[in-house]
Amino acid sequence: MRLALPGTSIRLKLFYAMLATAVAVILAMSVVARVSFTHDFLGYLNEQAQGRMEELMPRLEQSYREHGSWEFIKENPGIWYSLLRSTRPELDPDTPSSKSSPSGSDLTGAHLRFTLLDADRKYVIGFRDMQADAIPRPIMRDGTIIGWVALTPFESVITAIDQRFQHKQWLAHLLIGLVSILFTGFIAIKIANVLLSPLTRLAKATHRLAGGDYTTRVEVATQDEVGRLSADFNQLALTLERNERMRRNFMTDVSHELRTPLGILNGQLEAIEDGLLEPSMDTVKSLQSEVATLNKLVNDLYDLSLADVGALTYRKADIDIGSLLRTSLQSYEETYREHGLAVAIDLPQQAMLVHADAGRLQQLFKNILENTLRYTDSGGRLQVACRREQHYWLLQFDDSTPGTTPEALPRLFERFFRADASRNRANGGAGLGLAICQHIVEAHEGSISADASAFGGLRLSIWLPASPA
């Protein structure tokens, strides 16, 4: 079952998690220390005492053999403690050996916990308050039990002083634990602030971004996951800001492109209605020209909207783009001649096969030729060349002056972008033609780029995958 803290901030959750971890570690350490003291340390003392008892039993058997009973040791603690020593005991308690220091095992207090019992397990001498959990060992002589030695475990003979000592130790452990918890809580707060401060700033910036402030940015102070998240946030904010700017520009450009022909149409129709303009053939042609302009703009916008959602239809087949390009150039031959533009063609003799939609490629060539027609000075030229480069056909369209600034080249394929913002509708179109060209080329798994032409104008390079011969 997962513990949920509704309405709690990440900072508090992190603090609670770190504090709970610290408390769990302290409790575990206390339990381990208690278990270690009870089982390991006290067990060590009892094992030492049992070893001392094994050393004692041969001496007790020898003393019993010499005296024939346990009467010699009853009520005689001097002899008892003498037997408990590691050297061979002397029966006279006043001998120097009785005054020697106890063995290493006696330092554990084992000699105070031994009890000597006769064969019937009746008390002879030693520790009188023998407990039920005492460990008995038989004393044998010629296969017969002549007595018992019992060892009372250390934990069963702890005195009140020892218990007070243990109680003080537990209080000390408790105090240390509380101080450790307080210190851990302080450190947890500091760590939570350090770790979550960038996330807090990021959360505030996200709220501003969601409110429409696309200029919001956050500082990238680290190179860890939070730093990378901040960098991604800044990139997202930049993208949203650019998209919002493009949306606003798009609405402005569309409204401008629609308002101009509609204004001309409305003015001419009102003039005809008021009798200021005769409904002559020239007037009708002017009206048709504006209607054609509106129709082209609407069709271009529709094509772009379809391309954005991947719904622009393509009926591809193996076609000769050389023949298709010659046909497109022939349809503009008279128009180019009227504008004083010369056209030079350099195409290979063999078929230039590509797997493409002939209608869309005609639209591509038409947009490029119209772009050259609008933005090339009278008396200029257009050179069209094509060659094979590995698995692609490269088509290049080079026109003459005027050219485009290097800063404007990467933006030529943006919608409604014009290299010269001051151009009016008499010279430039809506700025959608090259954007549509890019969509068409990419739909054919090719690429298109813009560079400066050797003739002082613009070079458009198109790569289209070649079909197998």
Sequence and secondary structure as in RCSB ss.txt:
>XXXX:A:sequence
MRLALPGTSIRLKLFYAMLATAVAVILAMSVVARVSFTHDFLGYLNEQAQGRMEELMPRLEQSYREHGSWEFIKE
NPGIWYSLLRSTRPELDPDTPSSKSSPSGSDLTGAHLRFTLLDADRKYVIGFRDMQADAIPRPIMRDGTIIGWVA
LTPFESVITAIDQRFQHKQWLAHLLIGLVSILFTGFIAIKIANVLLSPLTRLAKATHRLAGGDYTTRVEVATQDE
VGRLSADFNQLALTLERNERMRRNFMTDVSHELRTPLGILNGQLEAIEDGLLEPSMDTVKSLQSEVATLNKLVND
LYDLSLADVGALTYRKADIDIGSLLRTSLQSYEETYREHGLAVAIDLPQQAMLVHADAGRLQQLFKNILENTLRY
TDSGGRLQVACRREQHYWLLQFDDSTPGTTPEALPRLFERFFRADASRNRANGGAGLGLAICQHIVEAHEGSISA
DASAFGGLRLSIWLPASPA
>XXXX:A:secstr
     TT  HHHHHHHHHHHHHHHHHHHHHHHHHHIIIIIIHHHHHHHHHHHHHHHHHHHHHHHHHHSSSTTTTT
 HHHHHHHTSSS   S TTSGGGGS   GGGGGTGGGSEEEEETT  EEEE SS  TT EEEEEEETTEEEEEEE
E  GGGS  HHHHHHHHHHHHHHHHHHHHHHHHHHHHHHHHHHHHHHHHHHHHHHHHHHHTT TT       SSH
HHHHHHHHHHHHHHHHHHHHHHHHHHHHHHHHHHHHHHHHHHHHHHHHTTSS   HHHHHHHHHHHHHHHHHHHH
HHHHHHHHTT      EEEEHHHHHHHHHHHTHHHHHHTT EEEEE  SS  EEEE HHHHHHHHHHHHHHHHHH
S TT EEEEEEEEETTEEEEEEEEESS   TTTGGGTTSTT  SSTT  TTT   S HHHHHHHHHHHTT EEEE
EE TTEEEEEEEEEEB   
